Amino acid sequence: MDESARLRKLLKRPLLTEKSVKMQELQNTYVFEVARIANKIELKRAIQEIFDVKVKNIRIVTMHGKTKRLGRFVGKRPSWKKAFITLMPGETLELFENV
């Protein structure tokens, strides 16, 4: 697997919620679900290479999986990682602007 494909696998999907859209508008911060093995250095390189923008700051949060039950059976959803990516002033990500 080449380097470009490996970097693309780190970013799973953008998270579009009311809060994340407000963060895009006010703080120039975008929220992504990322691979559990991702770290800040790899994510910064991936964002800058894929979207051709300058990254100012990255914060990563591990979202722990919830315990769920169905009748008497108890299970657990998997844990996942969320990344808050703040871009330099004047930079934007072209995610859904054309839709």
Backbone torsions as a table, in degrees:
resi	resn	phi	psi	omega
1	MET	NA	128.9	-179.0
2	ASP	-77.4	169.3	-174.1
3	GLU	-63.2	-40.3	-178.1
4	SER	-63.8	-42.5	179.0
5	ALA	-66.9	-36.8	179.0
6	ARG	-66.0	-40.1	179.0
7	LEU	-66.9	-36.0	179.1
8	ARG	-67.5	-29.9	179.4
9	LYS	-71.4	-19.2	178.8
10	LEU	-68.3	-35.9	179.1
11	LEU	-92.1	114.8	-179.0
12	LYS	-85.7	-54.1	-179.0
13	ARG	-164.9	153.3	173.3
14	PRO	-76.7	145.1	177.3
15	LEU	-101.1	114.1	-178.5
16	LEU	-109.2	100.6	175.2
17	THR	-124.6	173.8	177.5
18	GLU	-59.9	-42.3	-178.5
19	LYS	-66.9	-41.7	-178.3
20	SER	-69.9	-34.1	176.9
21	VAL	-67.3	-38.9	177.3
22	LYS	-65.2	-37.6	177.4
23	MET	-65.6	-36.5	176.7
24	GLN	-61.4	-44.3	-176.3
25	GLU	-72.1	-43.7	-172.6
26	LEU	-89.6	-38.1	-171.5
27	GLN	-116.6	-0.8	-177.0
28	ASN	57.8	40.4	-179.0
29	THR	-115.7	130.7	179.8
30	TYR	-112.3	146.9	-175.6
31	VAL	-116.5	131.2	-179.9
32	PHE	-130.5	146.7	164.2
33	GLU	-84.2	130.5	-175.8
34	VAL	-124.9	167.1	179.2
35	ALA	-65.0	150.0	-178.1
36	ARG	-67.3	-21.0	-179.1
37	ILE	-89.8	-3.4	-175.3
38	ALA	-70.9	144.2	172.1
39	ASN	-124.7	174.9	-173.8
40	LYS	-62.9	-40.2	-177.1
41	ILE	-64.7	-46.0	179.3
42	GLU	-65.8	-40.0	-180.0
43	LEU	-65.3	-41.1	179.1
44	LYS	-61.2	-45.2	179.1
45	ARG	-63.5	-40.6	-179.1
46	ALA	-65.1	-47.2	-179.0
47	ILE	-62.9	-44.4	-178.1
48	GLN	-66.8	-34.7	-179.4
49	GLU	-78.1	-42.9	-175.7
50	ILE	-72.6	-46.3	-173.7
51	PHE	-101.2	-6.7	179.2
52	ASP	56.1	54.0	177.9
53	VAL	-131.4	168.4	176.3
54	LYS	-101.2	128.3	-179.0
55	VAL	-95.9	132.1	178.5
56	LYS	-92.1	-44.4	-173.6
57	ASN	-154.3	149.0	175.8
58	ILE	-133.6	133.0	172.6
59	ARG	-123.2	135.4	-178.3
60	ILE	-119.3	135.7	179.2
61	VAL	-126.6	133.3	173.4
62	THR	-91.8	118.4	179.1
63	MET	-92.7	114.1	-176.9
64	HIS	-76.6	139.9	-177.7
65	GLY	-67.6	142.2	-178.9
66	LYS	-81.8	149.6	172.0
67	THR	-84.9	128.3	-179.5
68	LYS	-124.5	153.0	176.6
69	ARG	-134.7	146.8	176.3
70	LEU	-128.5	99.2	-174.2
71	GLY	68.5	-122.5	-179.8
72	ARG	-93.6	-2.6	-177.9
73	PHE	-92.8	132.3	-179.0
74	VAL	-113.7	134.4	178.0
75	GLY	-137.0	177.9	-179.0
76	LYS	-137.9	134.0	174.1
77	ARG	-76.8	152.9	-178.9
78	PRO	-72.5	150.3	174.1
79	SER	-75.6	155.1	-179.5
80	TRP	-148.6	167.4	-178.0
81	LYS	-112.7	144.1	177.7
82	LYS	-124.8	136.0	-179.1
83	ALA	-120.4	132.7	173.7
84	PHE	-101.8	114.9	-174.9
85	ILE	-111.8	114.0	178.6
86	THR	-97.7	129.2	-179.0
87	LEU	-97.9	160.4	176.1
88	MET	-63.3	153.6	178.1
89	PRO	-57.7	136.4	-179.7
90	GLY	92.6	-13.6	179.4
91	GLU	-92.6	145.6	174.7
92	THR	-141.0	156.9	173.6
93	LEU	-101.3	132.4	179.2
94	GLU	-89.3	74.6	-178.8
95	LEU	-85.2	-64.0	-174.9
96	PHE	-130.4	25.7	-177.4
97	GLU	-67.3	-27.7	-176.2
98	ASN	-93.3	1.1	-177.1
99	VAL	-88.1	NA	NA
